[in-house]
Amino acid sequence: MARPKNPNSKANLLTLRKEIIVRLVDENVLASGMWPREMKFAKQILLETPNFQLWKNLSLDRKVFSLSFFLTPPGKALLNKEVLMLNFELPNREKIDILSKPVIEAPKPVAATKRTIKDFLNE
């Protein structure tokens, strides 16, 4: 029987770092031999933000020059926004059945009395 994978094992962390680098870093930077530097930044980033779901689902409009971007204040702000979006859940709203109650109530009967204009003006 296969054992469940431990997301914190060294092999899985290494694989996750590789996936992050390939998905988020520009290919030209990786081709220029900066792979070890990016692995170091990936390790730092995962220590600071160990949310594995975030890193697996993170998609950017364009690839970054280096993972060091996520260590800068704008990069951290982007990560905070993504974490909030990942954890956001709409609250359950109370359903209101508008058809169960009549919108307009039935008119109340008014006792008819004989009154003249003179009686009305004297009141």
DSSP file (Angstrom, degrees, kcal/mol; ACC not computed):
  #  RESIDUE AA STRUCTURE BP1 BP2  ACC     N-H-->O    O-->H-N    N-H-->O    O-->H-N    TCO  KAPPA ALPHA  PHI   PSI    X-CA   Y-CA   Z-CA
    1    1 A M              0   0    0      0, 0.0     2,-0.2     0, 0.0     0, 0.0   0.000 360.0 360.0 360.0 135.6    0.0    0.0    0.0
    2    2 A A        -     0   0    0      1,-0.1     3,-0.0     3,-0.0     0, 0.0  -0.489 360.0-129.3 -74.7 136.9    1.4    3.4   -0.9
    3    3 A R        -     0   0    0     -2,-0.2    -1,-0.1     1,-0.1     2,-0.1  -0.611  30.3-102.0 -82.5 144.8    2.2    5.8    1.9
    4    4 A P        -     0   0    0      0, 0.0     2,-0.2     0, 0.0    -1,-0.1  -0.393  42.9-104.9 -65.5 144.2    0.8    9.3    1.8
    5    5 A K        -     0   0    0     -2,-0.1     3,-0.0     1,-0.1    -3,-0.0  -0.484  23.6-135.7 -73.1 136.2    3.3   11.9    0.7
    6    6 A N    >   -     0   0    0     -2,-0.2     3,-1.8     1,-0.1     6,-0.3  -0.836   7.2-153.4 -90.5 116.1    4.6   14.2    3.4
    7    7 A P  T 3  S+     0   0    0      0, 0.0    -1,-0.1     0, 0.0    -2,-0.0   0.698  93.5  55.3 -65.6 -15.8    4.6   17.7    2.0
    8    8 A N  T 3  S+     0   0    0      4,-0.1    -3,-0.0     5,-0.0    -2,-0.0   0.403  79.7 116.8 -97.1   3.1    7.5   18.6    4.4
    9    9 A S  S <> S-     0   0    0     -3,-1.8     4,-2.4     1,-0.1     5,-0.2  -0.325  76.7-115.8 -69.2 157.1    9.8   15.9    3.2
   10   10 A K  H  > S+     0   0    0      1,-0.2     4,-2.3     2,-0.2     5,-0.2   0.888 114.0  51.5 -61.3 -40.5   13.1   17.0    1.6
   11   11 A A  H  > S+     0   0    0      1,-0.2     4,-2.2     2,-0.2    -1,-0.2   0.911 111.9  46.2 -65.0 -42.0   12.2   15.5   -1.8
   12   12 A N  H  > S+     0   0    0     -6,-0.3     4,-2.5     2,-0.2    -1,-0.2   0.878 112.3  50.4 -69.4 -36.7    8.9   17.2   -1.9
   13   13 A L  H  X S+     0   0    0     -4,-2.4     4,-2.5     2,-0.2    -2,-0.2   0.900 111.0  49.3 -66.3 -39.5   10.3   20.5   -0.8
   14   14 A L  H  X S+     0   0    0     -4,-2.3     4,-2.2    -5,-0.2    -2,-0.2   0.917 112.2  48.0 -64.6 -43.0   13.0   20.3   -3.5
   15   15 A T  H  X S+     0   0    0     -4,-2.2     4,-2.5     2,-0.2    -2,-0.2   0.906 111.4  50.5 -63.8 -41.5   10.3   19.4   -6.1
   16   16 A L  H  X S+     0   0    0     -4,-2.5     4,-2.5     2,-0.2    -2,-0.2   0.908 109.2  51.2 -64.2 -41.3    8.2   22.3   -5.0
   17   17 A R  H  X S+     0   0    0     -4,-2.5     4,-2.4     1,-0.2    -1,-0.2   0.916 110.5  49.1 -61.1 -42.6   11.1   24.7   -5.2
   18   18 A K  H  X S+     0   0    0     -4,-2.2     4,-2.7     2,-0.2     5,-0.2   0.920 111.1  49.7 -62.7 -43.7   11.9   23.5   -8.7
   19   19 A E  H  X S+     0   0    0     -4,-2.5     4,-2.5     1,-0.2     5,-0.2   0.914 110.7  50.2 -61.6 -42.9    8.2   24.0   -9.8
   20   20 A I  H  X S+     0   0    0     -4,-2.5     4,-2.4     2,-0.2     5,-0.4   0.931 112.7  46.5 -61.1 -46.2    8.2   27.5   -8.3
   21   21 A I  H  X S+     0   0    0     -4,-2.4     4,-2.2     1,-0.2    -2,-0.2   0.941 114.6  45.7 -63.6 -47.9   11.3   28.5  -10.2
   22   22 A V  H  < S+     0   0    0     -4,-2.7    -1,-0.2     1,-0.2    -2,-0.2   0.887 118.7  42.6 -63.8 -38.6   10.2   27.0  -13.5
   23   23 A R  H  < S+     0   0    0     -4,-2.5    -1,-0.2    -5,-0.2    -2,-0.2   0.831 126.1  27.8 -79.0 -31.9    6.7   28.5  -13.3
   24   24 A L  H  < S+     0   0    0     -4,-2.4    40,-2.8    -5,-0.2     2,-0.3   0.695 102.4  77.8-107.5 -21.3    7.6   32.0  -12.0
   25   25 A V  B  < S-a   64   0A   0     -4,-2.2    40,-0.2    -5,-0.4    38,-0.1  -0.723  85.2-103.5 -99.5 142.5   11.1   32.9  -13.1
   26   26 A D    >>  -     0   0    0     38,-2.4     4,-1.5    -2,-0.3     3,-0.6  -0.322  24.4-131.5 -60.3 137.2   12.0   34.1  -16.6
   27   27 A E  H 3> S+     0   0    0      1,-0.2     4,-2.3     2,-0.2     5,-0.2   0.825 104.0  61.3 -63.0 -33.1   13.6   31.3  -18.8
   28   28 A N  H 3> S+     0   0    0      1,-0.2     4,-1.0     2,-0.2    -1,-0.2   0.859 103.2  50.4 -63.6 -35.2   16.4   33.7  -19.9
   29   29 A V  H <4>S+     0   0    0     -3,-0.6     5,-1.1     1,-0.2     3,-0.4   0.912 111.4  47.6 -68.4 -42.2   17.6   34.1  -16.3
   30   30 A L  H ><5S+     0   0    0     -4,-1.5     3,-1.3     1,-0.2     5,-0.4   0.859 108.4  55.4 -68.0 -33.9   17.7   30.4  -15.7
   31   31 A A  H 3<5S+     0   0    0     -4,-2.3    -1,-0.2     1,-0.3    -2,-0.2   0.756  97.5  64.9 -69.4 -23.0   19.5   29.8  -19.0
   32   32 A S  T 3<5S-     0   0    0     -4,-1.0    -1,-0.3    -3,-0.4    -2,-0.2   0.342 123.7 -98.2 -85.0   9.9   22.3   32.2  -17.9
   33   33 A G  T < 5S+     0   0    0     -3,-1.3     4,-0.2     1,-0.0    -3,-0.2   0.758  85.0 128.0  88.0  25.4   23.2   29.9  -15.0
   34   34 A M     >< +     0   0    0     -5,-1.1     4,-2.2     1,-0.2     5,-0.2   0.185  33.4 111.7 -98.1  17.3   21.4   31.5  -12.1
   35   35 A W  H  > S+     0   0    0     -5,-0.4     4,-2.3     1,-0.2     5,-0.2   0.914  75.5  49.6 -59.7 -47.1   19.7   28.3  -11.0
   36   36 A P  H  > S+     0   0    0      0, 0.0     4,-1.9     0, 0.0    -1,-0.2   0.897 111.0  50.5 -60.9 -38.6   21.6   27.9   -7.7
   37   37 A R  H  > S+     0   0    0      1,-0.2     4,-2.1     2,-0.2    -2,-0.2   0.916 111.2  48.2 -64.0 -42.1   20.8   31.6   -6.7
   38   38 A E  H  X S+     0   0    0     -4,-2.2     4,-2.6     1,-0.2    -1,-0.2   0.850 108.0  54.8 -68.5 -33.8   17.1   31.0   -7.5
   39   39 A M  H  X S+     0   0    0     -4,-2.3     4,-2.0     2,-0.2    -1,-0.2   0.890 107.8  50.6 -64.2 -38.0   17.1   27.8   -5.4
   40   40 A K  H  X S+     0   0    0     -4,-1.9     4,-2.1     2,-0.2    -2,-0.2   0.926 112.1  46.1 -64.4 -45.4   18.5   29.8   -2.5
   41   41 A F  H  X S+     0   0    0     -4,-2.1     4,-2.7     1,-0.2    -2,-0.2   0.887 110.4  53.8 -65.3 -38.2   15.7   32.4   -2.9
   42   42 A A  H  X S+     0   0    0     -4,-2.6     4,-2.4     1,-0.2    -1,-0.2   0.893 108.2  50.3 -62.6 -38.9   13.1   29.7   -3.2
   43   43 A K  H  X S+     0   0    0     -4,-2.0     4,-1.6     2,-0.2    -1,-0.2   0.920 112.1  46.9 -65.1 -43.4   14.3   28.2    0.1
   44   44 A Q  H  X S+     0   0    0     -4,-2.1     4,-2.0     2,-0.2    -2,-0.2   0.912 112.4  50.2 -63.6 -42.6   14.1   31.6    1.8
   45   45 A I  H  X S+     0   0    0     -4,-2.7     4,-3.2     1,-0.2    -2,-0.2   0.912 109.5  49.9 -64.4 -42.8   10.6   32.3    0.4
   46   46 A L  H  < S+     0   0    0     -4,-2.4    -1,-0.2     1,-0.2    -2,-0.2   0.809 109.7  52.2 -68.1 -28.1    9.3   28.9    1.5
   47   47 A L  H  < S+     0   0    0     -4,-1.6    -1,-0.2    -5,-0.2    -2,-0.2   0.877 116.1  40.0 -71.6 -36.6   10.6   29.6    5.0
   48   48 A E  H  < S+     0   0    0     -4,-2.0    -2,-0.2     1,-0.3    -3,-0.2   0.885 132.0  23.8 -78.6 -39.8    8.9   33.0    5.2
   49   49 A T     <  +     0   0    0     -4,-3.2    -1,-0.3    -5,-0.2    -2,-0.1  -0.768  67.9 174.1-127.7  84.7    5.7   31.9    3.5
   50   50 A P        +     0   0    0      0, 0.0     2,-1.1     0, 0.0     3,-0.1   0.070  33.7 129.1 -84.9  28.7    5.2   28.1    3.9
   51   51 A N     >  -     0   0    0      1,-0.2     4,-1.6    -2,-0.1     3,-0.2  -0.711  36.5-173.8 -84.2  99.7    1.7   28.0    2.4
   52   52 A F  H  > S+     0   0    0     -2,-1.1     4,-2.1     1,-0.2     5,-0.2   0.851  80.9  56.8 -67.0 -35.3    2.2   25.2   -0.1
   53   53 A Q  H  > S+     0   0    0      1,-0.2     4,-1.9     2,-0.2    -1,-0.2   0.895 105.2  53.3 -61.9 -38.6   -1.3   25.8   -1.7
   54   54 A L  H  > S+     0   0    0      1,-0.2     4,-1.4     2,-0.2    -1,-0.2   0.938 110.6  45.2 -60.5 -47.6   -0.4   29.4   -2.4
   55   55 A W  H  < S+     0   0    0     -4,-1.6    -1,-0.2     1,-0.2    -2,-0.2   0.822 112.9  50.2 -70.7 -30.5    2.8   28.5   -4.2
   56   56 A K  H  < S+     0   0    0     -4,-2.1    -1,-0.2     1,-0.2    -2,-0.2   0.828 120.2  35.7 -74.8 -30.1    1.1   25.7   -6.2
   57   57 A N  H  < S+     0   0    0     -4,-1.9     2,-0.2    -5,-0.2    -2,-0.2   0.514  86.9 118.2-100.8  -6.6   -1.8   28.0   -7.3
   58   58 A L     <  +     0   0    0     -4,-1.4     2,-0.4    -5,-0.2    21,-0.0  -0.435  36.1 173.7 -67.7 126.3    0.1   31.3   -7.7
   59   59 A S        -     0   0    0     -2,-0.2     2,-0.2     4,-0.0   -35,-0.1  -0.998  11.4-161.3-135.0 133.0    0.0   32.6  -11.2
   60   60 A L        -     0   0    0     -2,-0.4     3,-0.1     1,-0.1     4,-0.0  -0.697  29.9-118.6-109.2 161.5    1.4   36.0  -12.3
   61   61 A D  S    S+     0   0    0     -2,-0.2     2,-0.3     1,-0.2    -1,-0.1   0.875  99.6   5.3 -64.6 -37.5    0.7   38.0  -15.4
   62   62 A R  S    S-     0   0    0    -38,-0.0    -1,-0.2    -3,-0.0     2,-0.1  -0.955  89.2 -93.3-143.5 161.3    4.3   37.8  -16.4
   63   63 A K        -     0   0    0     -2,-0.3   -38,-0.2    -3,-0.1     2,-0.2  -0.455  40.6-122.1 -77.8 149.4    7.4   36.0  -15.1
   64   64 A V  B     -a   25   0A   0    -40,-2.8   -38,-2.4    -2,-0.1     3,-0.1  -0.518  11.0-126.4 -89.8 158.4    9.7   37.7  -12.7
   65   65 A F  S    S-     0   0    0      1,-0.2     2,-0.3   -40,-0.2    -1,-0.1   0.844  91.4  -3.7 -70.3 -34.9   13.4   38.3  -13.2
   66   66 A S    >   -     0   0    0    -42,-0.1     3,-1.6   -41,-0.1    -1,-0.2  -0.988  64.1-118.9-155.5 153.1   14.3   36.7   -9.9
   67   67 A L  G >  S+     0   0    0     -2,-0.3     3,-1.5     1,-0.3     4,-0.2   0.614 102.8  84.5 -69.7 -10.4   12.5   35.2   -6.9
   68   68 A S  G >  S+     0   0    0      1,-0.3     3,-1.6     2,-0.2     4,-0.4   0.707  71.9  77.9 -63.6 -17.1   14.2   37.9   -4.8
   69   69 A F  G X  S+     0   0    0     -3,-1.6     3,-1.4     1,-0.3     6,-0.6   0.877  87.0  57.5 -56.4 -37.3   11.2   40.0   -6.0
   70   70 A F  G <  S+     0   0    0     -3,-1.5    -1,-0.3     1,-0.3    -2,-0.2   0.539  99.7  58.8 -75.7  -4.9    9.1   38.2   -3.3
   71   71 A L  G <  S+     0   0    0     -3,-1.6    -1,-0.3    -4,-0.2    -2,-0.2   0.489  92.5  84.6 -96.4  -6.4   11.5   39.3   -0.6
   72   72 A T  S <> S-     0   0    0     -3,-1.4     4,-2.6    -4,-0.4     5,-0.2  -0.511  95.2-105.0 -90.1 162.6   10.9   43.0   -1.4
   73   73 A P  H  > S+     0   0    0      0, 0.0     4,-2.3     0, 0.0     5,-0.2   0.895 120.8  48.7 -57.7 -42.6    8.0   45.0    0.0
   74   74 A P  H  > S+     0   0    0      0, 0.0     4,-2.1     0, 0.0     5,-0.1   0.899 113.1  48.9 -64.7 -35.5    6.0   45.0   -3.3
   75   75 A G  H  > S+     0   0    0     -6,-0.6     4,-2.3     2,-0.2    -5,-0.2   0.900 111.2  48.7 -67.9 -40.1    6.5   41.3   -3.6
   76   76 A K  H  X S+     0   0    0     -4,-2.6     4,-2.6    -7,-0.2    -1,-0.2   0.877 109.8  52.6 -66.5 -36.6    5.4   40.7    0.0
   77   77 A A  H  X S+     0   0    0     -4,-2.3     4,-2.2    -5,-0.2    -2,-0.2   0.908 109.0  50.0 -64.0 -41.1    2.4   42.9   -0.6
   78   78 A L  H  X S+     0   0    0     -4,-2.1     4,-2.3     2,-0.2    -2,-0.2   0.919 111.4  48.4 -62.3 -43.6    1.5   40.7   -3.6
   79   79 A L  H  X S+     0   0    0     -4,-2.3     4,-2.5     2,-0.2    -2,-0.2   0.903 109.9  51.8 -64.0 -40.8    1.9   37.6   -1.6
   80   80 A N  H  X S+     0   0    0     -4,-2.6     4,-2.3     1,-0.2    -1,-0.2   0.905 110.2  49.3 -61.9 -40.5   -0.3   39.0    1.2
   81   81 A K  H  X S+     0   0    0     -4,-2.2     4,-2.3     1,-0.2    -2,-0.2   0.914 111.5  48.6 -63.6 -42.8   -3.0   39.8   -1.3
   82   82 A E  H  X S+     0   0    0     -4,-2.3     4,-2.2     2,-0.2    -2,-0.2   0.876 110.1  51.7 -66.4 -37.3   -2.8   36.3   -2.8
   83   83 A V  H  X S+     0   0    0     -4,-2.5     4,-2.2     2,-0.2    -1,-0.2   0.924 110.4  48.7 -64.5 -43.4   -3.0   34.7    0.6
   84   84 A L  H  X S+     0   0    0     -4,-2.3     4,-0.8     1,-0.2    -2,-0.2   0.904 112.1  48.6 -62.7 -40.8   -6.1   36.8    1.4
   85   85 A M  H  < S+     0   0    0     -4,-2.3     3,-0.3     1,-0.2    -1,-0.2   0.868 111.5  50.2 -67.1 -35.3   -7.7   35.8   -1.9
   86   86 A L  H  < S+     0   0    0     -4,-2.2    -2,-0.2     1,-0.2    -1,-0.2   0.867 116.6  40.4 -69.6 -36.6   -6.9   32.1   -1.2
   87   87 A N  H  < S+     0   0    0     -4,-2.2     2,-0.3    -5,-0.1    -1,-0.2   0.467  88.3 117.5 -91.5  -2.8   -8.4   32.2    2.3
   88   88 A F     <  +     0   0    0     -4,-0.8     2,-0.4    -3,-0.3    -3,-0.0  -0.483  37.4 176.6 -73.8 130.8  -11.4   34.3    1.4
   89   89 A E        -     0   0    0     -2,-0.3    -2,-0.0     0, 0.0    -3,-0.0  -1.000  29.7-123.6-132.5 134.7  -14.8   32.7    1.9
   90   90 A L        -     0   0    0     -2,-0.4     2,-0.1     1,-0.1     3,-0.1  -0.570  33.8-115.9 -73.3 136.2  -18.1   34.3    1.4
   91   91 A P        -     0   0    0      0, 0.0     2,-0.3     0, 0.0    -1,-0.1  -0.419  34.2 -98.7 -71.1 149.9  -20.3   34.1    4.4
   92   92 A N        -     0   0    0     -2,-0.1     2,-0.3     1,-0.1     0, 0.0  -0.521  41.2-140.8 -68.6 128.1  -23.5   32.1    4.2
   93   93 A R        -     0   0    0     -2,-0.3     2,-0.4    -3,-0.1    -1,-0.1  -0.683  15.7-111.9 -93.8 146.0  -26.3   34.4    3.6
   94   94 A E        -     0   0    0     -2,-0.3     2,-0.4     1,-0.1    -1,-0.1  -0.598  32.8-129.1 -74.7 128.4  -29.7   34.0    5.2
   95   95 A K        -     0   0    0     -2,-0.4     2,-0.6     2,-0.0    -1,-0.1  -0.633  18.1-156.6 -82.2 134.5  -32.3   33.1    2.6
   96   96 A I        -     0   0    0     -2,-0.4     2,-1.1     3,-0.0     3,-0.1  -0.951   6.6-148.5-113.7 120.7  -35.4   35.3    2.6
   97   97 A D    >>  -     0   0    0     -2,-0.6     3,-0.7     1,-0.2     4,-0.5  -0.765  16.6-179.4 -90.4 102.8  -38.5   33.7    1.1
   98   98 A I  T 34 S+     0   0    0     -2,-1.1    -1,-0.2     1,-0.2     3,-0.1   0.653  75.7  59.7 -79.6 -14.1  -40.4   36.7   -0.3
   99   99 A L  T 34 S+     0   0    0      1,-0.2    -1,-0.2    -3,-0.1     4,-0.1   0.639  90.1  69.6 -88.8 -13.0  -43.3   34.7   -1.6
  100  100 A S  T <4 S+     0   0    0     -3,-0.7    -1,-0.2     1,-0.1    -2,-0.2   0.839  99.7  49.8 -74.0 -31.5  -44.3   33.3    1.8
  101  101 A K  S  < S-     0   0    0     -4,-0.5     2,-0.2    -3,-0.1    -1,-0.1  -0.882  93.1-114.9-108.0 137.8  -45.5   36.6    3.1
  102  102 A P        -     0   0    0      0, 0.0     3,-0.1     0, 0.0    -3,-0.1  -0.474  15.5-145.8 -68.9 140.9  -47.9   38.8    1.2
  103  103 A V  S    S+     0   0    0      1,-0.2     2,-0.5    -2,-0.2    -4,-0.0   0.902  88.5  39.0 -73.2 -41.6  -46.3   42.1    0.1
  104  104 A I  S    S-     0   0    0     -3,-0.0    -1,-0.2     3,-0.0     2,-0.1  -0.946  87.0-133.9-113.6 126.0  -49.6   44.0    0.4
  105  105 A E        -     0   0    0     -2,-0.5     3,-0.1     1,-0.1    -2,-0.0  -0.376  31.9 -94.0 -75.9 156.2  -51.9   43.2    3.3
  106  106 A A        -     0   0    0      1,-0.1    -1,-0.1    -2,-0.1     2,-0.0  -0.408  51.6 -96.4 -66.5 143.7  -55.6   42.8    2.8
  107  107 A P        -     0   0    0      0, 0.0    -1,-0.1     0, 0.0     3,-0.0  -0.344  36.7-121.5 -65.2 142.3  -57.5   46.0    3.4
  108  108 A K        -     0   0    0     -3,-0.1     2,-0.2     1,-0.1    -3,-0.0  -0.627  30.4-108.0 -83.1 139.7  -59.1   46.3    6.8
  109  109 A P        -     0   0    0      0, 0.0     2,-0.5     0, 0.0    -1,-0.1  -0.462  30.5-151.0 -69.9 137.7  -62.8   46.7    6.9
  110  110 A V        -     0   0    0     -2,-0.2     2,-0.3    -3,-0.0     0, 0.0  -0.923  19.5-117.8-111.5 130.2  -64.0   50.2    7.8
  111  111 A A        -     0   0    0     -2,-0.5     2,-0.5     1,-0.1     0, 0.0  -0.495  29.8-130.7 -68.4 126.6  -67.3   50.6    9.6
  112  112 A A        +     0   0    0     -2,-0.3     2,-0.4     2,-0.0    -1,-0.1  -0.657  30.5 179.2 -82.1 126.9  -69.5   52.7    7.3
  113  113 A T        -     0   0    0     -2,-0.5     2,-0.8     2,-0.0     0, 0.0  -0.956  31.7-117.4-126.2 147.4  -71.2   55.6    9.1
  114  114 A K        +     0   0    0     -2,-0.4     2,-0.4     2,-0.0    -2,-0.0  -0.748  45.0 164.6 -86.0 115.1  -73.5   58.1    7.8
  115  115 A R        -     0   0    0     -2,-0.8     2,-0.2     4,-0.0    -2,-0.0  -0.980  23.8-148.0-131.6 144.9  -71.9   61.5    8.1
  116  116 A T     >  -     0   0    0     -2,-0.4     4,-1.9     1,-0.1     5,-0.1  -0.589  32.3-106.9-102.1 169.3  -72.7   64.7    6.5
  117  117 A I  H  > S+     0   0    0      1,-0.2     4,-2.4    -2,-0.2     5,-0.2   0.864 121.4  56.6 -63.1 -35.8  -70.4   67.5    5.5
  118  118 A K  H  > S+     0   0    0      1,-0.2     4,-1.5     2,-0.2    -1,-0.2   0.904 106.2  49.0 -63.6 -42.2  -71.7   69.5    8.4
  119  119 A D  H  > S+     0   0    0      1,-0.2     4,-0.7     2,-0.2    -1,-0.2   0.892 111.7  50.5 -64.3 -38.7  -70.7   66.7   10.9
  120  120 A F  H >< S+     0   0    0     -4,-1.9     3,-0.7     1,-0.2    -2,-0.2   0.910 110.9  47.0 -65.2 -42.7  -67.3   66.5    9.4
  121  121 A L  H 3< S+     0   0    0     -4,-2.4    -1,-0.2     1,-0.2    -2,-0.2   0.773 106.4  59.1 -72.6 -25.4  -66.7   70.3    9.6
  122  122 A N  H 3<        0   0    0     -4,-1.5    -1,-0.2     1,-0.2    -2,-0.2   0.678 360.0 360.0 -77.5 -16.6  -67.9   70.4   13.2
  123  123 A E    <<        0   0    0     -4,-0.7    -1,-0.2    -3,-0.7    -2,-0.1   0.490 360.0 360.0 -74.5 360.0  -65.3   67.9   14.4
